[in-house]
Amino acid sequence: MNLKQHIEVMLPAIEKELQSQVARLNADRTRHFHEMLTYHMGWTGEGAGREATGKRIRPLIVLLATASLGADWQTSLPAAAAVELVHNFSLVHDDVQDNSDKRRGRPTVWTKWGVPMAINVGDAMFVIANRAVMDLIKAHPASTVARTATILHDTCLELTCGQYLDMSYEERTDLSLEDYWPMVGGKTSALLSACTHIGALLGNAGETEQEAYRQFGYHLGLAFQVQDDILGIWGDETVTGKSTASDLVEGKNSLPVLYALGRQGKFADRWKQGPITANEVKAVAAQLEDEGGRSYAEELSEKETQTALKYLSESNPRGAAGEAMLELANMLLKRNQ
Amino acid sequence: MNLKQHIEVMLPAIEKELQSQVARLNADRTRHFHEMLTYHMGWTGEGAGREATGKRIRPLIVLLATASLGADWQTSLPAAAAVELVHNFSLVHDDVQDNSDKRRGRPTVWTKWGVPMAINVGDAMFVIANRAVMDLIKAHPASTVARTATILHDTCLELTCGQYLDMSYEERTDLSLEDYWPMVGGKTSALLSACTHIGALLGNAGETEQEAYRQFGYHLGLAFQVQDDILGIWGDETVTGKSTASDLVEGKNSLPVLYALGRQGKFADRWKQGPITANEVKAVAAQLEDEGGRSYAEELSEKETQTALKYLSESNPRGAAGEAMLELANMLLKRNQ
């Protein structure tokens, strides 16, 4: 089975598990509350469907990690649902925090039902994520369940720290490269490393193997995020699906930007003067490239990619699932090629 | 040891445990984030101190429940911290949702640091609550840890449902008595029943005993909430510390109000016309009393108090801690006497 075939089998199982977890809210009095969650998850409401659900990359990684150890991936389904629910809880709160009115092309939860409800929707999704982990008890020893929960909680703490750093950066003008990694480590890599770590743990990997899987996920996340940063400024709009250079207009503290801020050249001078307008975005992106922001980020992306692949190789994933995991990593790391 | 003596020993241990849990955020880059949590918890910033921390009733109940089974309450400290952190996470988000600018006499987190940060502070507090439970592994079997986490997650789901109902009621004019209990069950009783339940579980109570403790906490919560509703309309300002009848001005869907709405008399007519002003509050409160709202609520409070005490008696709490638990229950249930 290649990656596509794995996805065809695993994705319906993931959706089913997610739906049954979220259904905890599906009671008479909370029917409408339940709907708010199913809307965000992409199952109901205007624009529901595959476009709206997202790719479910994180739960896929959990299942592939378990399967690549020769274990039964179905026993990891509650954990797979948990990481996807954590991801989505953070998106619901993120959208409030960033004042974003669209998510995957649809109105965000807070624009439909208001900020107070959206906060509560995110909270409920987070509770359900944690509760899902406890369902592992059906197929795993209690000590493994507790260990999984501990990994997930530590990850979520990193998520909130990454979110804090990201928000606190908005007011700062003294940022440089060293401020990048703690933020991205928390916001992107922590959850991906939890996926590979937990998947391996539930596949009965030993400590050393678990650590290799964890590191693979961590560096996969870093490489992925840096690529996303590059695409957000110089990406091909027809590939990324969002308008090129939008990250500059939004003032995002991406790796190329923080690199150039540290150099204190023309780009930094312009950046500190306030928001980049759509008119000047091409010129500013060119300036950033001239000052080495792009090549620096490409170098780092390549470095993190190699580190990720090294750890994947150390993880020694087995069989068809192992090959599918490598295929998925390559897809994520070279998605603009 | 009576209740006061128990409090004198247990409260410092609770604060120490809480502080060490929250210290997970106390790193160089997140120092200011950590401060936001310590401020809310009442330890730092303007007005810090006993007035600002709240009474820590919930963690005390966890510890007394464990001790009343003859077990070592110190092994329950991480769970005690967890329920208090859950309570405080919900307060931080509540204050955003209700647009409240004061909490225990101090500016709320969102008024000091903005809504996006406050959402993240609540999220982090919730993560730390869940993470604290995992620390039980030092003194309890993994199966007990997983069971404790499951109880807490189920409780938190009820909290979010109660919060959803409370918010959804704001737009409704067709409310009646039957809408009261599911809301209060989620918002107040769920967490108190988790306190007694978890405390008993960690004290090695059997299933039947656990259920009696759980029911005690649940009805204690209901009785307490109904009393709070009565005091919020007819309470003595010098006792409650908040301006009498403020619940009417705030449009709170309390038990006396929902009772009278169901009767569809003069009070209901006035209530549906929009916010009660400070000028008319005495007259409206008198009307509500005339229509039986007060006596109905007092009756229900008495009924729930008796039910709570019946379950406490069934729980058969032992020793000095058992007596302290009864003392605490009486204090909570008769606090205006």
Chai-1 contact restraints between the chains, C-beta under 6 A:
chainA,res_idxA,chainB,res_idxB,connection_type,confidence,min_distance_angstrom,max_distance_angstrom,comment,restraint_id
A,R29,B,P182,contact,1.0,0.0,6.0,A-B,restraint_1
A,T30,B,C161,contact,1.0,0.0,6.0,A-B,restraint_2
A,F33,B,Y164,contact,1.0,0.0,6.0,A-B,restraint_3
A,H93,B,I119,contact,1.0,0.0,6.0,A-B,restraint_4
A,Q97,B,P116,contact,1.0,0.0,6.0,A-B,restraint_5
A,P116,B,Q97,contact,1.0,0.0,6.0,A-B,restraint_6
A,P116,B,M167,contact,1.0,0.0,6.0,A-B,restraint_7
A,I119,B,H93,contact,1.0,0.0,6.0,A-B,restraint_8
A,I119,B,I119,contact,1.0,0.0,6.0,A-B,restraint_9
A,N120,B,T160,contact,1.0,0.0,6.0,A-B,restraint_10
A,N120,B,Q163,contact,1.0,0.0,6.0,A-B,restraint_11
A,N120,B,Y164,contact,1.0,0.0,6.0,A-B,restraint_12
A,D123,B,T160,contact,1.0,0.0,6.0,A-B,restraint_13
A,A124,B,T160,contact,1.0,0.0,6.0,A-B,restraint_14
A,V127,B,H153,contact,1.0,0.0,6.0,A-B,restraint_15
A,V127,B,C156,contact,1.0,0.0,6.0,A-B,restraint_16
A,V127,B,L157,contact,1.0,0.0,6.0,A-B,restraint_17
A,N130,B,N130,contact,1.0,0.0,6.0,A-B,restraint_18
A,N130,B,H153,contact,1.0,0.0,6.0,A-B,restraint_19
A,R131,B,H153,contact,1.0,0.0,6.0,A-B,restraint_20
A,M134,B,T150,contact,1.0,0.0,6.0,A-B,restraint_21
A,I137,B,A146,contact,1.0,0.0,6.0,A-B,restraint_22
A,A142,B,A142,contact,1.0,0.0,6.0,A-B,restraint_23
A,A142,B,S143,contact,1.0,0.0,6.0,A-B,restraint_24
A,A142,B,A146,contact,1.0,0.0,6.0,A-B,restraint_25
A,S143,B,A142,contact,1.0,0.0,6.0,A-B,restraint_26
A,V145,B,A146,contact,1.0,0.0,6.0,A-B,restraint_27
A,A146,B,I137,contact,1.0,0.0,6.0,A-B,restraint_28
A,A146,B,A142,contact,1.0,0.0,6.0,A-B,restraint_29
A,A146,B,V145,contact,1.0,0.0,6.0,A-B,restraint_30
A,A146,B,A146,contact,1.0,0.0,6.0,A-B,restraint_31
A,T150,B,M134,contact,1.0,0.0,6.0,A-B,restraint_32
A,H153,B,V127,contact,1.0,0.0,6.0,A-B,restraint_33
A,H153,B,N130,contact,1.0,0.0,6.0,A-B,restraint_34
A,H153,B,R131,contact,1.0,0.0,6.0,A-B,restraint_35
A,C156,B,V127,contact,1.0,0.0,6.0,A-B,restraint_36
A,L157,B,V127,contact,1.0,0.0,6.0,A-B,restraint_37
A,T160,B,N120,contact,1.0,0.0,6.0,A-B,restraint_38
A,T160,B,D123,contact,1.0,0.0,6.0,A-B,restraint_39
A,T160,B,A124,contact,1.0,0.0,6.0,A-B,restraint_40
A,C161,B,T30,contact,1.0,0.0,6.0,A-B,restraint_41
A,Q163,B,N120,contact,1.0,0.0,6.0,A-B,restraint_42
A,Y164,B,F33,contact,1.0,0.0,6.0,A-B,restraint_43
A,Y164,B,N120,contact,1.0,0.0,6.0,A-B,restraint_44
A,M167,B,P116,contact,1.0,0.0,6.0,A-B,restraint_45
A,P182,B,R29,contact,1.0,0.0,6.0,A-B,restraint_46
